[in-house]
Amino acid sequence: MNDRLHTSFWVEAHVRTCFGADMPTFVVAKGDAERGGILLKVNCFQQGINLYEQAMDFDGNKMWRHLGAFEASAERDADMLLQKKRQFDADMWLLEIEDQKGIYTLDAPLSAF
């Protein structure tokens, strides 16, 4: 038996959680509903853009990997990086979170690597 939460279920819950916190969130690209990876684009507008990729540690615990920080004027560069990631793995989901107040927090630890 597999007790892993389906990706589509997590995405739906996360979108609702973000909207409830006044952070509009959009599914830019859908991936595999059961086991797809997740990419996050957290757009803080004037404060810039942060990109994250969901990962697992050696013990199978969820964590996030920071893919980069971009100035607001470099949004195109951020989008190109995300596009490359999705070209490599089309099963990945891409969510864009609009965080005007800079209050978004990840739901798992950030990888040190």
Phi and psi in degrees as GROMACS dihedral restraints (atoms count N, CA, C in turn):
[ dihedral_restraints ]
;  ai    aj    ak    al  type     phi  dphi    fc
    3     4     5     6     1  -104.1    20    10
    4     5     6     7     1   119.2    20    10
    6     7     8     9     1  -100.7    20    10
    7     8     9    10     1    17.7    20    10
    9    10    11    12     1   -77.6    20    10
   10    11    12    13     1   136.0    20    10
   12    13    14    15     1   -69.2    20    10
   13    14    15    16     1   131.8    20    10
   15    16    17    18     1   -63.9    20    10
   16    17    18    19     1   142.0    20    10
   18    19    20    21     1   -58.7    20    10
   19    20    21    22     1   -43.0    20    10
   21    22    23    24     1   -61.6    20    10
   22    23    24    25     1   -34.6    20    10
   24    25    26    27     1   -66.8    20    10
   25    26    27    28     1   -44.9    20    10
   27    28    29    30     1   -62.0    20    10
   28    29    30    31     1   -43.8    20    10
   30    31    32    33     1   -60.3    20    10
   31    32    33    34     1   -47.3    20    10
   33    34    35    36     1   -58.6    20    10
   34    35    36    37     1   -45.3    20    10
   36    37    38    39     1   -65.5    20    10
   37    38    39    40     1   -39.9    20    10
   39    40    41    42     1   -68.5    20    10
   40    41    42    43     1   -40.0    20    10
   42    43    44    45     1   -60.5    20    10
   43    44    45    46     1   -44.9    20    10
   45    46    47    48     1   -64.9    20    10
   46    47    48    49     1   -41.7    20    10
   48    49    50    51     1   -61.3    20    10
   49    50    51    52     1   -45.3    20    10
   51    52    53    54     1   -64.7    20    10
   52    53    54    55     1   -44.4    20    10
   54    55    56    57     1   -60.2    20    10
   55    56    57    58     1   -38.9    20    10
   57    58    59    60     1   -64.4    20    10
   58    59    60    61     1   -25.2    20    10
   60    61    62    63     1   -96.3    20    10
   61    62    63    64     1    17.1    20    10
   63    64    65    66     1    63.7    20    10
   64    65    66    67     1    39.4    20    10
   66    67    68    69     1  -126.7    20    10
   67    68    69    70     1    92.9    20    10
   69    70    71    72     1   -54.0    20    10
   70    71    72    73     1   134.6    20    10
   72    73    74    75     1  -133.2    20    10
   73    74    75    76     1   136.3    20    10
   75    76    77    78     1  -128.9    20    10
   76    77    78    79     1   139.1    20    10
   78    79    80    81     1   -84.8    20    10
   79    80    81    82     1   104.6    20    10
   81    82    83    84     1   -79.4    20    10
   82    83    84    85     1   -35.7    20    10
   84    85    86    87     1  -146.9    20    10
   85    86    87    88     1   133.7    20    10
   87    88    89    90     1   -92.0    20    10
   88    89    90    91     1   144.5    20    10
   90    91    92    93     1  -119.6    20    10
   91    92    93    94     1  -155.1    20    10
   93    94    95    96     1   -64.9    20    10
   94    95    96    97     1   128.1    20    10
   96    97    98    99     1   -66.5    20    10
   97    98    99   100     1   -30.1    20    10
   99   100   101   102     1   -93.9    20    10
  100   101   102   103     1   -46.6    20    10
  102   103   104   105     1  -129.5    20    10
  103   104   105   106     1    17.4    20    10
  105   106   107   108     1   -69.3    20    10
  106   107   108   109     1   147.9    20    10
  108   109   110   111     1   -76.3    20    10
  109   110   111   112     1   172.3    20    10
  111   112   113   114     1  -130.7    20    10
  112   113   114   115     1   132.5    20    10
  114   115   116   117     1  -113.4    20    10
  115   116   117   118     1   137.2    20    10
  117   118   119   120     1  -118.2    20    10
  118   119   120   121     1   133.7    20    10
  120   121   122   123     1  -114.7    20    10
  121   122   123   124     1   108.5    20    10
  123   124   125   126     1  -101.3    20    10
  124   125   126   127     1   106.5    20    10
  126   127   128   129     1   -96.7    20    10
  127   128   129   130     1   110.0    20    10
  129   130   131   132     1  -100.8    20    10
  130   131   132   133     1    18.9    20    10
  132   133   134   135     1    55.7    20    10
  133   134   135   136     1  -112.0    20    10
  135   136   137   138     1   -61.4    20    10
  136   137   138   139     1   -27.7    20    10
  138   139   140   141     1   -79.9    20    10
  139   140   141   142     1   -10.4    20    10
  141   142   143   144     1   108.8    20    10
  142   143   144   145     1  -172.3    20    10
  144   145   146   147     1  -125.7    20    10
  145   146   147   148     1   135.5    20    10
  147   148   149   150     1  -118.8    20    10
  148   149   150   151     1   139.0    20    10
  150   151   152   153     1  -114.7    20    10
  151   152   153   154     1   138.9    20    10
  153   154   155   156     1  -135.3    20    10
  154   155   156   157     1   149.8    20    10
  156   157   158   159     1  -126.7    20    10
  157   158   159   160     1   132.7    20    10
  159   160   161   162     1   -70.9    20    10
  160   161   162   163     1   140.8    20    10
  162   163   164   165     1  -145.9    20    10
  163   164   165   166     1   175.5    20    10
  165   166   167   168     1  -122.9    20    10
  166   167   168   169     1   143.5    20    10
  168   169   170   171     1   -83.6    20    10
  169   170   171   172     1  -176.8    20    10
  171   172   173   174     1   -66.1    20    10
  172   173   174   175     1   -19.9    20    10
  174   175   176   177     1   -95.5    20    10
  175   176   177   178     1     3.7    20    10
  177   178   179   180     1    85.6    20    10
  178   179   180   181     1    12.2    20    10
  180   181   182   183     1   -87.1    20    10
  181   182   183   184     1   143.0    20    10
  183   184   185   186     1   -70.2    20    10
  184   185   186   187     1   142.2    20    10
  186   187   188   189     1  -150.2    20    10
  187   188   189   190     1   174.3    20    10
  189   190   191   192     1  -121.5    20    10
  190   191   192   193     1   142.2    20    10
  192   193   194   195     1  -109.5    20    10
  193   194   195   196     1   127.4    20    10
  195   196   197   198     1   -79.1    20    10
  196   197   198   199     1   121.0    20    10
  198   199   200   201     1   -91.8    20    10
  199   200   201   202     1   -16.7    20    10
  201   202   203   204     1   153.5    20    10
  202   203   204   205     1   159.0    20    10
  204   205   206   207     1  -118.4    20    10
  205   206   207   208     1   135.5    20    10
  207   208   209   210     1  -130.1    20    10
  208   209   210   211     1   143.7    20    10
  210   211   212   213     1   -69.0    20    10
  211   212   213   214     1   156.1    20    10
  213   214   215   216     1   -55.9    20    10
  214   215   216   217     1   -34.7    20    10
  216   217   218   219     1   -72.1    20    10
  217   218   219   220     1   -12.1    20    10
  219   220   221   222     1  -105.9    20    10
  220   221   222   223     1    27.6    20    10
  222   223   224   225     1   -59.5    20    10
  223   224   225   226     1   -34.2    20    10
  225   226   227   228     1   -61.7    20    10
  226   227   228   229     1   -39.8    20    10
  228   229   230   231     1   -64.2    20    10
  229   230   231   232     1   -41.0    20    10
  231   232   233   234     1   -62.4    20    10
  232   233   234   235     1   -44.2    20    10
  234   235   236   237     1   -64.8    20    10
  235   236   237   238     1   -35.7    20    10
  237   238   239   240     1   -65.6    20    10
  238   239   240   241     1   -39.8    20    10
  240   241   242   243     1   -63.4    20    10
  241   242   243   244     1   -43.6    20    10
  243   244   245   246     1   -64.4    20    10
  244   245   246   247     1   -38.2    20    10
  246   247   248   249     1   -63.6    20    10
  247   248   249   250     1   -41.0    20    10
  249   250   251   252     1   -62.7    20    10
  250   251   252   253     1   -42.2    20    10
  252   253   254   255     1   -60.4    20    10
  253   254   255   256     1   -43.8    20    10
  255   256   257   258     1   -71.4    20    10
  256   257   258   259     1   -29.5    20    10
  258   259   260   261     1   -67.7    20    10
  259   260   261   262     1   -34.7    20    10
  261   262   263   264     1   -71.4    20    10
  262   263   264   265     1   -38.0    20    10
  264   265   266   267     1  -139.5    20    10
  265   266   267   268     1    95.2    20    10
  267   268   269   270     1   -70.5    20    10
  268   269   270   271     1    -9.1    20    10
  270   271   272   273     1   -81.6    20    10
  271   272   273   274     1    -3.0    20    10
  273   274   275   276     1   -80.4    20    10
  274   275   276   277     1   142.5    20    10
  276   277   278   279     1   -90.1    20    10
  277   278   279   280     1   148.5    20    10
  279   280   281   282     1  -127.0    20    10
  280   281   282   283     1   120.1    20    10
  282   283   284   285     1  -113.6    20    10
  283   284   285   286     1   137.6    20    10
  285   286   287   288     1  -112.5    20    10
  286   287   288   289     1   124.7    20    10
  288   289   290   291     1  -111.5    20    10
  289   290   291   292     1   124.7    20    10
  291   292   293   294     1   -95.3    20    10
  292   293   294   295     1   106.4    20    10
  294   295   296   297     1  -114.0    20    10
  295   296   297   298     1    79.6    20    10
  297   298   299   300     1   -63.2    20    10
  298   299   300   301     1   -30.9    20    10
  300   301   302   303     1   -92.9    20    10
  301   302   303   304     1    -7.3    20    10
  303   304   305   306     1    68.8    20    10
  304   305   306   307     1    38.4    20    10
  306   307   308   309     1  -111.3    20    10
  307   308   309   310     1    -1.2    20    10
  309   310   311   312     1   -63.4    20    10
  310   311   312   313     1   136.2    20    10
  312   313   314   315     1  -128.4    20    10
  313   314   315   316     1   143.6    20    10
  315   316   317   318     1   -71.7    20    10
  316   317   318   319     1   154.3    20    10
  318   319   320   321     1   -92.7    20    10
  319   320   321   322     1     7.1    20    10
  321   322   323   324     1  -150.6    20    10
  322   323   324   325     1   165.0    20    10
  324   325   326   327     1   -61.6    20    10
  325   326   327   328     1   154.8    20    10
  327   328   329   330     1   -90.9    20    10
  328   329   330   331     1   130.0    20    10
  330   331   332   333     1   -64.3    20    10
  331   332   333   334     1   142.2    20    10
  333   334   335   336     1   -84.0    20    10
  334   335   336   337     1    -8.2    20    10
